[in-house]
Amino acid sequence: MSVLLGYVDHAEELASRFLQCFPKNRVSAQAALNHEYFSSLPPRLWELQDMSSIFTVPNVKLQTESGDSIQVCARKNSHGKASSGSKH
């Protein structure tokens, strides 16, 4: 597994569940969506209709990572809680 997965909360565990040799041992897509890896995303993301932009959700924006990749994150809300993880 990539060393970088260790820097993202719950990423290594979820990836290992996807990378099972036998299909019956792999996590399903639906079960994966309920994994802790996605727990810090704003609940409003789960309510979006198909083809709706994630950027209609308040505080969701793109944030560059080191290298060429881009990630989606959100700023802290008025209650001081992050509405989305910056590591997803």
C-alpha positions as CSV (number, residue, x, y, z in Angstrom):
1,M,0.0,0.0,0.0
2,S,1.1,3.5,-0.6
3,V,2.8,5.3,2.3
4,L,0.6,8.4,1.4
5,L,-2.6,6.6,2.4
6,G,-1.3,6.6,6.0
7,Y,-1.6,10.4,6.0
8,V,-5.3,10.4,5.3
9,D,-7.6,9.4,8.1
10,H,-9.2,5.9,7.4
11,A,-7.9,5.8,3.8
12,E,-5.5,2.9,4.2
13,E,-8.2,0.7,5.9
14,L,-10.8,1.5,3.2
15,A,-8.3,0.8,0.4
16,S,-7.4,-2.5,1.9
17,R,-11.1,-3.5,2.0
18,F,-11.4,-2.6,-1.7
19,L,-8.2,-4.5,-2.6
20,Q,-9.3,-8.0,-1.4
21,C,-8.2,-10.8,-3.7
22,F,-11.6,-12.6,-3.5
23,P,-14.6,-10.6,-4.7
24,K,-16.8,-11.9,-1.9
25,N,-14.4,-10.4,0.7
26,R,-14.4,-6.9,-0.9
27,V,-16.4,-4.0,0.5
28,S,-19.4,-3.1,-1.6
29,A,-19.8,0.4,-3.0
30,Q,-22.8,1.1,-0.7
31,A,-20.9,-0.2,2.3
32,A,-17.9,1.9,1.3
33,L,-20.0,5.1,1.3
34,N,-20.8,4.4,4.9
35,H,-17.2,4.0,5.9
36,E,-15.5,6.5,8.3
37,Y,-13.4,7.8,5.5
38,F,-16.4,9.7,4.2
39,S,-17.8,10.7,7.6
40,S,-16.4,14.3,7.6
41,L,-18.1,15.2,4.3
42,P,-21.1,17.6,4.7
43,P,-24.4,15.7,4.9
44,R,-25.7,18.0,2.1
45,L,-23.5,16.1,-0.4
46,W,-25.5,12.9,0.1
47,E,-28.7,14.8,-0.9
48,L,-27.4,16.1,-4.3
49,Q,-29.3,15.0,-7.4
50,D,-27.4,13.3,-10.2
51,M,-25.5,15.7,-12.3
52,S,-25.7,18.4,-9.6
53,S,-22.4,20.2,-8.7
54,I,-20.8,19.6,-5.4
55,F,-20.0,23.2,-5.4
56,T,-23.6,24.1,-4.7
57,V,-22.9,22.9,-1.1
58,P,-21.9,25.8,1.2
59,N,-18.2,25.9,2.0
60,V,-17.1,23.2,-0.5
61,K,-14.2,24.3,-2.7
62,L,-11.2,22.9,-4.4
63,Q,-7.9,22.9,-2.6
64,T,-4.6,22.0,-4.3
65,E,-2.4,19.3,-2.9
66,S,1.3,18.9,-3.4
67,G,1.8,17.8,-6.9
68,D,-0.8,18.1,-9.6
69,S,-3.9,16.6,-7.9
70,I,-6.8,18.6,-6.6
71,Q,-9.0,17.7,-3.6
72,V,-12.4,18.9,-2.4
73,C,-12.6,20.4,1.1
74,A,-14.7,22.8,3.1
75,R,-13.9,25.5,5.6
76,K,-15.0,25.4,9.3
77,N,-18.6,26.4,9.9
78,S,-19.7,29.0,12.5
79,H,-19.8,26.2,15.1
80,G,-16.0,25.6,14.6
81,K,-16.6,22.1,13.1
82,A,-15.2,21.2,9.7
83,S,-18.0,20.6,7.3
84,S,-15.7,18.5,5.1
85,G,-12.4,16.8,5.5
86,S,-9.6,18.4,3.5
87,K,-8.0,15.0,3.0
88,H,-10.7,13.5,0.7
